[in-house]
Amino acid sequence: MTGFVELDVRPILRSGGEPFTQIMQAVQGLAPGQGLRLFATFKPAPLLSLMGSRGFTHEARELAGGDWQVDFTPAVSPPAPAAKAAGAAPAGSEDWPAPLRELDNRQLDPPEPMVRTLAALEVLAPGQVLAALLCREPVFLFQELQKRGHSWRGGFEPDGTTYRVLIRAGTPPPGAAA
């Protein structure tokens, strides 16, 4: 039976805050085999896929008053490496050119980092690279990059608080939103 660490982010959400950092800190603090029981004011759909990519399954249930409880349990088998995720740069793609532009989006409130990054990509030719510094893993940005035909690679810097992503401009698929 999996033991759970409980994290209630409802007060943060109700006060207009963003609990992503607290959630990721709780995940990093889990012991091997331990799960996370999260309480939120809504079903955190983007977090479900992010946690799945980190090797967790989930069970979500609605509570009284519209709140949600989500139990994240470590999967029995290890997750696929992040480089295999759709849109992520494949292994062996270290031959990327140096970034033409660097953005520091760490002090911006969502959705401004994503808007600013996508706008900067619009002026790049296919194959050119943009670097961006963010204060969290850009889950929603990754979805947009995939839709637009771009590839990326990234991760947290050694400080554990800065996420650096390199994005190589691609050719949008036919009919994709530009």
Buried (B, 14 or more C-beta within 10 A) or exposed (E): EEEBBEBBBBEBBEEEEBBBEEBBEBBEEBEEEBBBBBBBBEBBEEBBBBBBBBBBBBEBEEEEEEBBBBBBBBEEEEBEEEEEBEBBBEEEEEEBEEBBEEBEBBEBEBEEBBBBBBEBBEEBEEEBBBBBBBBBBBBEBBBBBBBBBBBBBBEBEEEEEBBBBBBBBBEBEEEEEE
